[in-house]
Amino acid sequence: MPSRIANARSAEVRTFSETVDPFVGTADTSRDSLRSIEAAMKVLAAHTELFPAEHFQRPGSEPGALFELWVNEAGTAALYYNVIWDDIDSPAHRHGTWAAIAGLESVEPNQTYRLDPETDAPIPAERIEVTPGIAVSMLPTDVHSIHVHGPFPVRTLHFYGRSLATAGLRELYDPDLKKWETYPAQVTVLQPSVV
Ligand SMILES: [Fe+2]
């Protein structure tokens, strides 16, 4: 039997899905659409009482975990609760779709990049500290990396233009080989444990 908090969370996620509906599932999600999505995510993330740590427990020794909150029927919009319990330094990467991140607890430092017009290598641009009240978003062509070093746990909401539980492609930059590599982006997605 779902708890009162889980029910309240489902209702708030439903409101979020209705708010972002005009902006998702289209082939041409724009920077303006992403700004509207960011605003909706900040409203949802402000409801910290709906995301208690007991519902999103660490499954093992992995440094992070992704919990599914909502995926639309077409699989063209997918909202996750992301928790990080240990240091993570990701390579510069693209998601193969648009993405937006909003802070819930602690800080997820995001590094954005521009591309060298001659070599296509990522060049650091802006560093954005994603904390409560802050959101960032990326078009499919935008590049970022995350550099998380506590305080732990770090909790964020992640929203993508496709489900991460199904195979898709991500691109990451290998600084040693000095080239972009494509790899399957299918990740393990957990369900919140209702208490
Ligand atoms: Fe990313």
Boltz pocket constraint, residues with backbone or C-beta under 6 A from the ligand:
constraints:
  - pocket:
      binder: B
      contacts: [[A, 93], [A, 95], [A, 144]]
      max_distance: 6.0
